Amino acid sequence: MTRGSNSGGGDLDRQLASYRNEFPVLQNKLYLNSCSLGAIPHRALDALDEFGGDWASEGTVAWEKWMKKSDLLRRRLADLLGVSPRTICLQPNVSAALASIASVMDFQSRSQVVSSTLEFPTVLYQWQTREGIDLRLADSPDGIGVPRESYVDLIGPDTALVPISHVLYGTGAIQDVRGITAHAHEEGARVLLDTYHSAGVMPVDLARLEVDFAVGGVLKWLCGGPGCAFLYVREDLLDELNPAGIGWFAHADQFAFSPEFEPSEDATKFSFGTPAVGPIYTALASLEIFEEIGMDQIREKNVALIDRLVEGARDLGLDMYSPEDPDRRGGAVFIGVDNPHEVLARLVEAEVVVDVRGGKVRVSPHFYNTREEIDAFLDLLA
Ligand SMILES: Cc1ncc(COP(=O)(O)O)c(C=O)c1O
């Protein structure tokens, strides 16, 4: 099946339609699964070729360029997240970043971690598998969002850390990050924000949100591929925090090969060892597109597509398992259908890529999708 380009109205639609040719998967599939794996653009494929070429032609000399690319990626991610590059450290994945954060917390003085039942499992396993941590989970009264009050009930003088998602992975609900953070800080607890389902599909301003730590990755909405994640540490915490279990890339002067560890002065003190370089190339190439378009525009397009999806699903009499309030909806919606696996098989047959999660069809359009594609998807649900 070949998908045509966007014929929706408006300058933004026209501008974004010009990006469709960048994404090969859009030629073959109705691709609505960007919250799982973002589509790879041609320029990231070219970047992979460049990576191979540099390696092939330069050998170890390529490391100079690779280190520069890694630094540039930190700067690009910092711009995207509204913070200084000093506060960003590349990580192999979010789970590793969480382990580093765990290592700088003093769980003897305060033993509680307050998270929620709707967090992504890896965020909860981190605390479940450590001795001496009292993990408390805030409830979601409607199964869609976790209100500030649910956290307020649990956060207290023994709370060390509050890991929350900006957008919940299983419902697409945007959380009241500022409200929860303000309360956590009043109680002397730190806040760790998981931005995996916000960075790349809506503006994220970590400085404004005032969180202490943040994690995320380039795999999903940022279209950068697997193998590269990031950690943010608030600038004024950098001096006082000394992570354990780090690697030689965390040294202030790693190529001195000193047997004595001396931490780097910025967030790179949270680094491990040799990074996967290919994903740095692909992430840089993909991020260029996000810079060109702008995050406000990407959010505007996503909101328009999600509004259309919600309206169309409601017209079909289907239940939504995402927030009623459009302002609290992130980039994905969850639609209830009878026999979800039968529906999924039908969609697969029609070259539609979505997922079934918790018995609901999860649909996550991105800036490169069109209103016509949403309508074609809705026709298949009817
Ligand atoms: C919200 C959220 N956090 C974390 C992760 C996983 O992190 P990683 O595989 O990078 O450890 C995912 C993966 O799907 C996720 O959706």
PDBQT file of the ligand as one rigid body, heavy atoms in Angstrom, charges set to zero:
ROOT
HETATM    1  C1  LIG A 401       8.245   5.568  29.974  1.00  0.00    +0.000 C 
HETATM    2  C2  LIG A 401       9.385   4.655  29.683  1.00  0.00    +0.000 A 
HETATM    3  N1  LIG A 401      10.477   4.685  30.462  1.00  0.00    +0.000 NA
HETATM    4  C3  LIG A 401      11.523   3.861  30.235  1.00  0.00    +0.000 A 
HETATM    5  C4  LIG A 401      11.491   2.964  29.196  1.00  0.00    +0.000 A 
HETATM    6  C5  LIG A 401      12.602   1.946  28.960  1.00  0.00    +0.000 C 
HETATM    7  O1  LIG A 401      13.801   2.397  29.116  1.00  0.00    +0.000 OA
HETATM    8  P1  LIG A 401      15.134   1.630  28.665  1.00  0.00    +0.000 P 
HETATM    9  O2  LIG A 401      14.750   0.459  27.809  1.00  0.00    +0.000 OA
HETATM   10  O3  LIG A 401      15.875   2.684  27.911  1.00  0.00    +0.000 OA
HETATM   11  O4  LIG A 401      15.798   1.229  29.921  1.00  0.00    +0.000 OA
HETATM   12  C6  LIG A 401      10.403   2.917  28.356  1.00  0.00    +0.000 A 
HETATM   13  C7  LIG A 401      10.435   1.979  27.213  1.00  0.00    +0.000 C 
HETATM   14  O5  LIG A 401       9.575   1.681  26.513  1.00  0.00    +0.000 OA
HETATM   15  C8  LIG A 401       9.310   3.761  28.608  1.00  0.00    +0.000 A 
HETATM   16  O6  LIG A 401       8.216   3.708  27.842  1.00  0.00    +0.000 OA
ENDROOT
TORSDOF 0
